[in-house]
Amino acid sequence: QVQLVESGGGLVQPGGSLRLSCAASGIGFRVYNMGWYRQTTGKQRELVASITSSGTTNYADSVKGRFTISRDNAKKMVFLQMNSLKPEDTAVYYCNKFPRTFDSWGQGTQVTVSS
């Protein structure tokens, strides 16, 4: 059974940086395209960054140039480096595969950008 565990969130001032991590288990990680999603209260979860099994990355326009997704297949981990954070980046961040997600989601990690 797939298990996804996100970490690295926190409170940061506008313009600051955070690095999120996601550890996956129970899956053949290297064959999956993986993504970082975020969700705020009352809104649908959105995909903000993705990385294919071969390493091709893609970003939502709202984070392009500020966020960088990467993966370590040996460790079954995916990362999200977030720079120049803005208050509108405040959300709970999750990792999962894409375009079709696993039914199971991790607990997410809260990112709050505020002065």
N, C-alpha and C positions, 0 to 999 in steps of 0.2 A: 504494500500500500504506500502510495506516495505521501511524503511528509515534506513540507516546506516551512522553513524557520527563518524569518526575517529579523534583522537587528541593525543597530547603528543610528536609529532616529534620535531626535532630541529637540531641544529648544536652541535656536540660533538667531542671531540678529540679521536683518536684511543685509545682503552682500556677503554673508558668510558661506561656509562650505560644510557639507556632511558627506560621509561615504556609507552607503547602505550595503549590507551583505545579505545573501540568501543562501542557506545551506539546504540542499535537496538530498533526499534519501528514498530508497524504495523504487527508483526508476533507473533506466539506462540513460543517464543524464545527457551524454554527449550527442545523442541522436535528436534531441529536442531543440526546437527554437524556443527561446526563453524571453520573457518580457517583464518589465516593471510596470505595475499599474498603480493608480492612486484613486482614492475616494474621499470625498468630503460629505458631510452630513446633508442628506437630501438630494445628492447628485449620484448619477451613475458612475460606476467604476470606469476609469479611462486608461488606455494604454499610453504610456508616456515614452517608453523606450523599448526596443527589441533587439535581439541578437540571434541570428540564425545558427544552426549547428556548425556552419562553416565560418562563422565570424562576421558576417555582414550585419551592420547596424542600421537602425532607423530610429528617428525621433519625431515626436509630436512637435509642431511648430512652436508651441509655447515653451519648450525647453531646449530647442535646438541651439547649439553653441554654448550651452551652460551645463548640460548633463552629458555624462559619458557612461555607457554601459559596457561591461566586459564580463568575461567568464573564465573560469578555471575548470576545465573538464576533469582533470585528475582529482581535484578536491570536490567536484560536484557543487560548485558555487557560482553564483552570478552576483555582480557588483553594480552599484550605481553611484558614480561620483557626481555630486551635485555642487556646483559653484554658482556664485552670484545669485544666491537664493533670494526670492521675493516673497512677500506675504502671501501672494496667491499660490505659492507652492505648498502652503500648509495643507496637510492631508495625512491620511493613513496610507502607507505605501506597502504594496504586496508584490511578490513575484509569483509567476506561474508561466506555463508554456503558452504559446500563441501559434496560430490564431485561435485554435480551440483550446480552452483552458481545461485543466484537470477539474473534476467536480470538487475536489478538496482544496481548500485554501488555508494558508497559514494564518497566524493571528495578526500579521501586519506589524509595521513599526510606525509610530507617530512622528511626524515631522512638523514642527511648529516654527514658523518664521515670524518673529515679532521683536520690536524694540522695547 
